[in-house]
Amino acid sequence: MTPELFHATNDEASAAARREVVARGLTERIRFRNIFYPEVQADFDARGGTRLPAWWDGATLHQGVDAVLAAIAAL
């Protein structure tokens, strides 16, 4: 399962999460999901998403920048 980072390009917290993925050299291991696209919004909603950024690990949707950064750090 490839972890997914749900984000918005105009959101500073999402930008912080994207920067962390890049800084750790994980871009090839993570699927970036821009909430702008309807199919991504649908997947986010289906997983119970309410806050960005959000990290889907295949079982849990970690929401908010602190939870996302902790999930990234745990890789």
Secondary structure in CASP SS format (residue, H / E / C, confidence):
PFRMAT SS
TARGET T0000
AUTHOR 0000-0000-0000
METHOD secondary structure of the structure
MODEL  1
M C 1.00
T C 1.00
P C 1.00
E E 1.00
L E 1.00
F E 1.00
H E 1.00
A C 1.00
T C 1.00
N C 1.00
D C 1.00
E H 1.00
A H 1.00
S H 1.00
A H 1.00
A H 1.00
A H 1.00
R H 1.00
R H 1.00
E H 1.00
V H 1.00
V H 1.00
A H 1.00
R C 1.00
G C 1.00
L C 1.00
T C 1.00
E C 1.00
R C 1.00
I C 1.00
R E 1.00
F E 1.00
R E 1.00
N E 1.00
I C 1.00
F C 1.00
Y C 1.00
P H 1.00
E H 1.00
V H 1.00
Q H 1.00
A H 1.00
D H 1.00
F H 1.00
D H 1.00
A H 1.00
R C 1.00
G C 1.00
G C 1.00
T C 1.00
R C 1.00
L C 1.00
P C 1.00
A E 1.00
W E 1.00
W E 1.00
D C 1.00
G C 1.00
A C 1.00
T C 1.00
L E 1.00
H E 1.00
Q E 1.00
G C 1.00
V H 1.00
D H 1.00
A H 1.00
V H 1.00
L H 1.00
A H 1.00
A H 1.00
I H 1.00
A H 1.00
A C 1.00
L C 1.00
END
